[in-house]
Amino acid sequence: MADQVVDGGGTEVASQGQLPAAGSPPTGSQFLGRARELKELRADIERAGLDTLAGRKAPRARVLLIAGKPGSGRSALAAALAAQVAESYPDGTLRARLTEPDGTPVPTETTARDLLTALGLSAPPGAGADELGERLREAFAIRRAVLLLDDAADAEQVDALLPDSPDCLVVAVSGGPLTGIADVRPCTLGGLDTKSALEVLGQFTGSVRITVDPLAAEGLVELCAGQPTALVLAGGWLAARPSAAVADLAKHLRTEGEEGTPLERVFRLSYGSLPGGAARMLRLLSLAPAGLVDPHTASALAGCSVQSAHTTLDELTGLGLLRAVPSPLPQYEVPGCFHPLLTALVDTHDRPAEVQLARARMLERTVRLLVSCRAITETDSSPAREKLAGTPRALRFADPRAAEEWLRVRRPALLASARAAVADGELDTLARRLMAALVRAMAAHFGTRAAAPDLYGIHRLVLDVAERRNLPREKAAALLNLADLDAGTGRRTDALARYRAALDAGREANDPYATGRAMESVGGAHQELGDHDRAADWFGRALAQRLARDERVDAARLYGRIAGAHTYAGRYGEAQVNWRAAVAWHRKNGDVASQARALSEMARVQEYAGRPEESLRTCQEAVEWARRADDVRLQAALQVRLADTLDRLGDPAAARLHRAAAERMLGEELPESASGLERDANAYEIRSASAED
C-alpha cells in the first residue's frame, strides 16, 4: 500500500510500499497545485510592510498567513513554501503544531520549550511562557530561519512566539484570520484547480482510468470540491479497487446524498468500505495521544497482535486514512481533520465501557514498554534480568540503544499520554503507574538533568492526581521533586514554599522519610536565601527526627549541615562543636572517608576562627584518616590546605614540601584538581569557604 502525506496547501504524496494492482505507486515526494498561491506568498515576503513605508525598520519577522478549512491542504502549502525559500534562510525551518488533534490549544510554554530544544538550547524546567518566549526571541535574533506555526487557534498563540528579528520568516496556518497581528494578509485556500486535482487522482489510479473517462474524473473532482484530502481518500478508494471505474466512485458519492461537506462524504464512503476490525481500529485511533500511533498503540486499542496492527495501519495509510510520519521507527499520525469524524463514530458505535477498556489497555501496554525500556539498562542486576526474561518478546528491546531510540521517538506521544490519562480522571491508578515508569525510564536513558524539563511537567501531573485523590504521601513526593527542580533553576522562594507544603503533606501521611527530607530541604532553601539562622534551626529539627529513629548516617550528615550554616553566619565556635559531633558519628558508623572530610572542614573553620596552629593539627589528623581511607584525591587536597596554613604561619619551606607531596599524588593536574578537590571534600555544602579564604 502507498503512504500518503496530506498536510496542507496542496497534496504531498510520499511513496512507501506498493499500491494494489492497477496503480503504480508514486515515486519520491511531490507537491501538486497551488502555483498561484505559492507565487503570491513569495511575493508577499518581499512586499514592503507598513513600517518600511513609514521609513522605519521592521521590528519583527514577516508573518505570512495561510487560512483554510482542515483538509484544504493548508499545512502542505506552508511546508512547500518553506522548502522553496529555504536557501534564503540558512538556519533552517522549525515547525510547531499549536493545537492538539481534539482542538485543545497547546500551551505556549510547551511550544516554546520544544522549539528551544529543536535549536539545541536549554530550557529551564518549570520556566513560564514569558521567560521561555524571551529565550526563544534571543535565539532567533542571531538566526535567519523559518518558523512554521501549524494549526494556530488564535492570534495570541502566534504573537507570543514571533521573533523580533526581521531576518526571520513566520508562516502561520489557521482556520481564519489572525486579528491582532499587524501587517498580515491571509492567503485563503479553496479547492485545487481541475488539472492539479486530476494529477492527485492519477497518483493513485494511474493515468488510464482518468483519460478513458475524463468527464467522470472531472465530475469526481467537483464532488470532492477540489479538496486535497478528499481527493486523496477518493484516490485511495480507487487504488484499492483496480477494476472499479472513476464513474463508479462518483456514483457512490452521489448516493451518499448532500449531507455534510465533500470531505465528510468521501470519508464516510471510505470508512464504510473497511472490514469490521479495521473500521473499529480506525475509530479507536482517535484515542491515540497527540494523534500519534505506533503498532503497539494500535494493538492495545484494538486488542489484536502487534503484527496484525502493523499490517492494518499500513493498509489504512494506503487508503489515505492515516499519514506515515518520517521516523526511524514505524509511526503514523491521525490527520486532524479526521479526528472529530472518528470521535463521532466512537460515540455512535462503541459503548463507554468498551472505550474505557481500550484506554486502559493502551495505558497498560505503555507502562509495560516503559518498564522494559528501563530494565534493559539494568542487565547487571539479577531481578532486572528475570523481569526481562518474563516479558513477552514483542515488548522487549534488543539493546539499550534501541530502547533509548524508542523512548526518544515516542516522547511526544508518551508525554501526551500522561496528560490525557490525568485529564481523564477515571484511570488514575494507571496514570500514576505510567508517570512513575516514564520518570524512571527518562532518568535511566537521558539522565535526570537532561530530562528535567519533561520531569517537571510529569511531577506537576502527579501532584494534580494526588490532590484530586487525596493522597498525601504522593503529594509530598511530587512537591519535593518540584521544589528540587525549582531550587536547581534558582527559583528559591518557590522552592521554599513547596518544601513547606511537602512537609505538611508528609506529616498528614505520617511519612517519616518525607517529613525528614522536607525539613532538611527547608533548611537548605533558607541557607540559599541567606537566612543562616533559620537554616540551622531547620537542620536541627531534621536532626532530632533522625536521632529519634536512630538513623546514624543521616544524623552525621546533618551535623555537618548545621555546622555549615553556623560557618556561613560566622559562629565558628558552634560550627566546631557540630563538626566534632559529625566526626564522632562518622567514626561510630565506620565511615573513614567521611570522617576525614569532616575533620578537613573543621580545620577550615578553625582557620576562619583565627586558630592556625589548631587548624594545622586537625588538618594533619584529617590527612592520616584520608590515607587510611585510601582517598588519594582528598589527601592531595589536604596537603594543599596544609601548605596554605604553613604559609600563613611563616614556614614556606614546610609548605613547599606539602605542595610537592600533593603534586606527586596528582601530577601536573594539581592547580586545576586542587580546587575541584576542595569541592569534593566539602560534603556539607560550605560553599562560601572559598570566598572567605
N, C-alpha and C positions, 0 to 999 in steps of 0.2 A: 504494500500500500504506500501511497505517497504522503509525506508530511507537508501540510500547507501552513505557512505562517501568514496569517491575515491580521494585520495590526495597524490599520490606519489608512492613510491618504489614498492609496491605490490598493493593489493587491500584490503582495510579495509571496512568491511560491518557492519553497525550498524543497528540493527532492531528497528523500531518504528512503530507499527501498524501491518497490515496483508497484505500479498501478495494475489493477486487474485487467486482463485480456486486452481490450480494444485500445486503450490509450497508452502511448509511450510516456513514461514519467518525465516531468520537467527536469531539465538539467541545470545545475547551478542554482542561482537565485537571481530573480529579476523583478523589477518594479514596472507595472503596466499602467499606462494612462497618466492623467493629471499633468500633462505637459504645460498647459496654460497656467495652472495653479503654481507649479514649480517656478515658471518664469516670473510670475507676479511676486512670489515670495522672495526670489533672489533680487529682484529689482527693489523690493521694499527694504532690503538690507542696506542698499546704497542710498535710499531716499533720505533727503535732508530732513532731520527732525525739527521739532518746534524750537529746541534750544539752538540748533545750528542757524535756523532762520533768524533767530533773535540775536545772533552773534555771540552766543555762549557755548562753551564746551559741554558736550553731553555728559551729565553727571552719572549716568548708569548705562548698563548694557542695553542694546537694542532688543526689543521684545517683539517677536512675531507670534501671532495667534492663529491657530488652525482650529476652526469650530465646526462641529458636525455631530450628528447623532452616532451613538455606538454602532459599529458595523459599517460606518460610511467610509472607512479607510483612512481616518484622520491620523492614527498613530504611525501607519506605514508611510504616509506622506511626510510626516515630521522626520522619520528616520531617513527617508530618501533625500530630503533637503539637507540634513546634517551630513550625509555622505557626500553630497555634491560640493558642499562648501568646506569640506574637511581640510583642504590644502591651505585655506586662509586661517585656520585655527589649529596650529601645530600641537597644542596641548590636549587635543582630543575631544571626544564627546562624552558627557556624563548624562545618564538617564535616570530619572526617578519617577515612580508612579505615585501620585498624590491621593489616590482613592483606592480603598480595598474593593475586591470584587463585589461585596454586598452593598457598596455605596458609602461605607464609613470613611470619612476623611482621615488620611494618615497624619498623625501629629507632626508638627513642623520640626520638633526636636529629633524625631526619628529620621525624617528625611535628611535633615542637615547632618546628623551623625553618619548616616550611610554615605552621603556624598564626601564627607571628610575622610572616611575610611577608604573610599574609592580613590581619593587623591593621595593616599598613603600618609595621612596626617592623623595625629592623635586627637581623640575627643574625650575630655574628662568624664568619667562616669558620674551620672546624676546632674550634669550641667543642663540648664534650662534652654529654651528656644532662643532667647536673646543672646546668650553667651555663644551658643553654637552658631547662630546666624552671623555673629560678628567674626568668628573664626573663619567661617566659610567665605565671607566677603574679603577678609585679609588674604585668603588663599587665592581667590580669583583676581585680586589686584595685581598679581605678578604673572598672570597667565593669560593666554589667548585660547579660550575654549568655548565649546558649545554646550549649553545646559538645556537638555530636553526634559521638560516637565509634562508628563503624560497624565491625562485624565484629571485635570485640575477641577476642584469642586467650586472654588470661588477665587476672587482676586487676592484676598488676604494670604492664601496659601502661596501664591506666586510672588507677591510683593515681599514676603518675609525672606525669600531665597534669592532675590535679584542681586547680581553682582554690581558693585559700584563702579566697575571698570567698563568704559565704553569699548574696550578691546574684546569683550566677550559678547556672545550672542545667546539669547534665550529664545527657545522655541516652545511655546506653551500649547497644549492640546486641551480643549474644553468642549462642553456641550453647547456653550453660548458665549456671548461677550463677557469680558472681564472688566466690568465697570469699576473704575477707581485706579487703574494703571494708565498713566498718561501716555499719549502718543502711540497708541496701539490700534492698528486697523485689522479686523479679523478677516481671515480667508475662509469663507463659509463654503462647505462642501455639499454638493448634491450627488447625483449618480454619475457613474463613468459614462463617457461618450460611447456610442454603439460599437465603434471599431475596437476600442480597448476592452469593452465588455466581452465581445466575441473572442478576443485573444485570451481572456481569462478562461472562458469555457473551453477553448481549444487546447489549453494547457492540460486539461483532464481528458477530453474526449478524442483528441487528435483532430486534424483539420477536415477529415472526410465527412463526419456527421454534421459538421457545420456547413460545409459547402453544398452537400446534397439537398439541404432544405434550409436555405438562408432565411426565408420568411419566418419559418418556425423558430429559428435561432434568434432572430430579431424580436419575435414575439416573446420568447423566453426572457430576453434581456429586459423587455418592457415590463413583464410580470414581476421581475426582480427589482424594478425601478433603478437598474444600473448600480445597485448597492454591492460593493465588492464582497462582503461576507455572504450575502445571499447568493451571489454568483458562484462563490467557491462551494457552498453547500450543494447548489444545483450541479456543478461540475463533479463533485464527489459522488452524488447520486447516479449520474450518468456513467462515470468511470467504473462504478461497481456493477453496472448492468450493460455489458458490451453490446448486447443485442437490442437494447432499447433505443428508439429514435428520440431526437430532441423534441419532436412534436408530442411524443408520449408524456414526457415530463411536463410540457406546457399544459397538456390536457389534465393531468393530475392536479396541477396547481389551480387550474380554473375550477375544478370540482371542489377545491378547498373552500371556495367562497371568498367573500371580501373582508371577512373578519380579521382584524389585526393588520400589522404592517407587512410589506413584502417579505422582510426577513423572518418575521414570525410564521408566515405561511410556509415558506420553504423549510424552516426549522421543523415545523410540525410534520411535514411530509417526510423529511429525513429521519426524524425521531421515530415516526410511526412505522418505518420500514425496518427498524432494528429488531433483532431477536430479543426475546424477553430478558435474558440475562444481561445482554449488552445495554438494553434500554434501562434496566434497573441500575447497573453500574454508572451509566452516564448521569442519571438523576442524582445518585448519591455523591457523585463527584462535586456537586455544589457544596458539600460539607468540607471539602479539602481546604486546609488552612492556606490563606493567601491565594487560593486558586491554583496552587502548585501541587502536582500529583506525581508520584513515582509508583512503580509496580507494587511495592509493599502497601502504600496507602490505598490504592485501588483494591488490592487483595483483601485488606482488612475491612474496608467499607462494604464490599460485595460478598464477603465470606467465601472466596474461592482461592485457588492456589496462586502463588506469585507468577508462575509461568503463564497460566491462563489469563491472569490480569494483564500481564505484559502484552500478550497477543491481542487482547481486546482493545487495549489502549492504542496500539498501532493501527488497528482497524478503524477505530473512531477518529484517529488523526487523519487517516486516508480519506475519510468522508468529510473532513473539514470541521468536525465537531470538537476537536481538540487541536492544540497547537504544540508542536515539538519545541522544547526550549534548548538552545545550544548549551550543552553541558557535557562534562566528561562521563556523567552517569545518566541513565535513562530518566528523563524528567519531562513533564508535559504541563501545559497551562490550560485552564478552562477560560476561553475568551470571555471578557467581562460582559459583552452584550448577551451572552447566553445565560448568565447567572440568574437573572430574575425569571427567565423562562424555565430553567431547571428547578428553581425553588418552588415555582407554582406547580410543577409536575410532582414534586415530592409531597407537597401539601395535598394533592389530589389522590395520588396512588399509594402512598406509604403511611402506615399508621404511626402516630407519635412514638409508640413504644419501639417500633422497628427502627425508626430514625435514631432514637437514643441508643439503641443497642449497636447500631452501626458506628455511632460516635465513640461508644465505649470500646468497641473492637479496634478502632483506629488508634485511640489513645493507648490502649494496652499494647498494641504492636509497636508503637513508637517508643514506649517505655522499654520494652524488651530489646529493641535495637540499640537504644542508648546504653542500656546495661551491658550489652555485648560490646559496644563501641568502647566503653571504658575498660571492660575486663581484658580486652586484647592487649592493653598496655601493662597488665599485671601478670604476665606469664610466668614470672619467677615465684609467684605465690601459689601454693597448692590449692587453696579454696578457689582462686580465680581460674586455675586450670580445670578444676572439677566443674565449676559453673559453665565454662565454655564447652566442656565435653557434653554437658547435659542440654546444651542449646541446639535446637533444630538447625540443620545445615543451612537452610535458607536465611537464618538470622545471624549467621557467623560472618566475620570479616577475615579475609585471607591473611592480613598482617596489619600492624598499627598504621602504616601509611594509607592503606585502603580505608581503614576506619576514619582516619582524620580527613581524608578527601570526602567521604560521605558526609561527615559532620559539617564540613565547610560548605559543600554544595547545598545541603538541606537546611543550613542555618536559618534562612528567612522563613521557611515553612515551619521549622521547629519552634522558633520564637512566636510565630503567628499561632501555632497550635496551642502553646501555653496561654497566650492572651485569650484565645477563643474558649479554651476549657474553663478558665476562670470566669469569663463573661457569662458562660452558660449557667453556672451556678448549681447545676444538678449532678455534676460529676466531680465534686471537689476532692474526693479521695484519690481518684485517678489523676486529677490535676496536680495534686500535691506530689504524688509519685513521679509524674512527668517532670515537674520542675526540679525535684531533687536529683533525678537521673541526669537531667540536662546540665545542671550545675556541675555535677561530678565529671561528666564527660568533657565539658568545655575546659574545666580545670586540668584534667589529665592530658588533653591534647594541645591546648593553646597556652596553658598557664594562667594562673589567677590574674596576673597583672594585665596580660593581653586581652583576656576575656572580661575584664572589669566592667566596661560599658554595658555589655549584654547581661552580666550577672546582676548589675544594679536594677535593671528592669525586671529580672526574674524575682529578685528579693522583694521588690515592691508588690508583685503579684502574689507572692507567698503571704505578705502582710495583709493584703486585701482578703484572702481566703481565711487567714487566721482571725481577723477581726469579724468577718461575717459568721464564722462558725464558733466564735468564742473559744479559741484555742490559745490560751496564754503562753504555753511553752513554745509553740511555733511562732507566736507573735514576738516573744523575746528574742528568739534566734534571728528572725528576719530583721528586727530593729538593730540588733548587734551587727549583723552583716552590713546593713545600710550605713550605720554610723561609722563602721571601719572604712568604708569606701568614701564617705564624706570627709573623714579625717585625713585620708590619704590624698585628697584633692584640695586640702586647705580650707574646707568649709567647717571650721572647728566649732562654731556656735551651733550649727545644725547637728553636728556630731554629738555635742554635749546634750542637746535636747533629746536626741534619740537614745543615747545611753541611759539617761534618766528614765525615759519611757520603758526601755528594756528592763531596767531594774524593777519598776513597778510590775511589769508583766511576769518577771521571774519570781517575784515574791508571791504574786497571785497563783502561779503554778506550783509554788513550793519547790522550785528547782534550784538547788544549791549551786550548781555549775553556772547557770545563767546569772544568778544574783552576784556571785563572786566575780565573775567575768565583767559584769556591768559596773560594779563598784570600782574595780581596778581601772576600767576604761574611763569612768567619770573622772577619776583622779588623773589619768593621763591627759584627758581633754583639758582639765583645769591647768595642768602643767604647760600644755601647748599654748594656752591663753595667757600664761604668765602669772597665774594665781597659785603660787607655790604652797601657800598655807593650806588652801583647800585641797590641793593635790595631796599633800602629806596626810591630811585628815582622812580623805577617801581611801588612800592606800592603807592607812591604819585600820579602817573598817574592814577592808578586804582581808587584811592580815588576821584580824581577830576571827573571822569566819574560817580561814584556812587552819589556824591553830586549833580551833574548836573541833575541826574534822580531822585533825592530825595529818594534814596534807603538807608534809615537810618540805618537799621540793618547791612547791608554790610559796610556802612561807619564807624560805630562804630568798627566793627571787623578790618577794615583796619587801623584805627588809632592805634589799638593795634599792628598790624604787623609792622607799621612804627616805633613805639616805640621799638619793639623788635629788629629791625635792628640797631637802634641807640644804644641800650644797648650792642649789640654784638660789636659795633665799639667803645664803651667806651664814647659815647657822652651822658652822663647821663642827662644833662640839657635838651637837645632836647627830650630825651626819656620821661622825666617827663611831658613836655609840651603836648606830644601826648597822654600819659596815662590820663592826665587831660581831654583832649578832648574826649577820649574814655569813661571816666566816665560820662561826661556830656551827650553824645549821648545815652548811656545806660539808663541814668536817664530819658531822653526825651522819649525813647522807652518803658519805664516802665519795663525794664528787670532788676529786682533787683539782681538776682543771678550773672548776667554778670557784673553788677556794682560792686558787692563785689569782684569778681575775678580781675577786672581791678584795684581796689584800692589795692588789695594784691600785684599785680605786681608793682604798683607804689611804694609801701612800700619797695619792694625788691630793686628797682632802687635807692631809697633814701639811703638805707643802703650801696649800692655799692658806692654812691657818698660821703660817709663819714658823713651822717647826721642821726645818730641813733635815736636822740630824735624825729626828724620829721618823721622818719620811724615808730617809736613806735606809734605816734598819728594816722598816716594813717592806720596802721595795726589795731588799736583799732576800727577805723571807719569801716574798712572792716569787722571786727567781728560782729559789730552791723548790718550791711547790710546783712551779711550771716545769722544772726539769723532771720531777717525779711523774708529772702527768705526761711527759714526753711531748709537750706542746712547744715546738721549736719557734713558731711564729710569735707566741706570747713571750717566750724567753727573749727573743730579739727585741721586741717592743719594750720589755722591762729593762733590758741593757741600755737602750737609748734613753729611757727615763732616768736610769741611774746616772748616765753620763751628764744629762742636763742638770740633775741635782748637784752632782760633784762640781760642775762648772760654777753653780751659784755659791757653793761652799768654798770656792777658791782652790780647787785641786784639779787643774786642767790635765795633768799627766794621768791621773786615775781615770778621768773622763775619756781620754783618748783610748785607754785600754778597753773600756767597756764598749766604746763605739767600734773598735776593731773586732771585739768578740761578736757584736751584732752583725758586722759585715761578713765575718766568717760563716755565720749561720745563714745569711740571706744573700750573700754575694753582692753583685752590683746593683740589685734591686732595692738596696736599703733605703735611699731617700724617699722613693715612692711608696715602698711597702711599709715603712715605719709608720707613716700617717695612717695607712689603712689598718695596720695592726692596732693602733690606738683605738680605732673604731671597733675592731673585732673584740678587743679586750673589754671594751665598755659594754658589758652585757646589761647594764642597768639604766641606759638612756641618759647619761650625764652628758648631753650634747653640748653644753655650754663650756665644758672644761677647756677645749682648745682656745676659745675666746678669752677665758680668764687667764690661761697661760700667758 
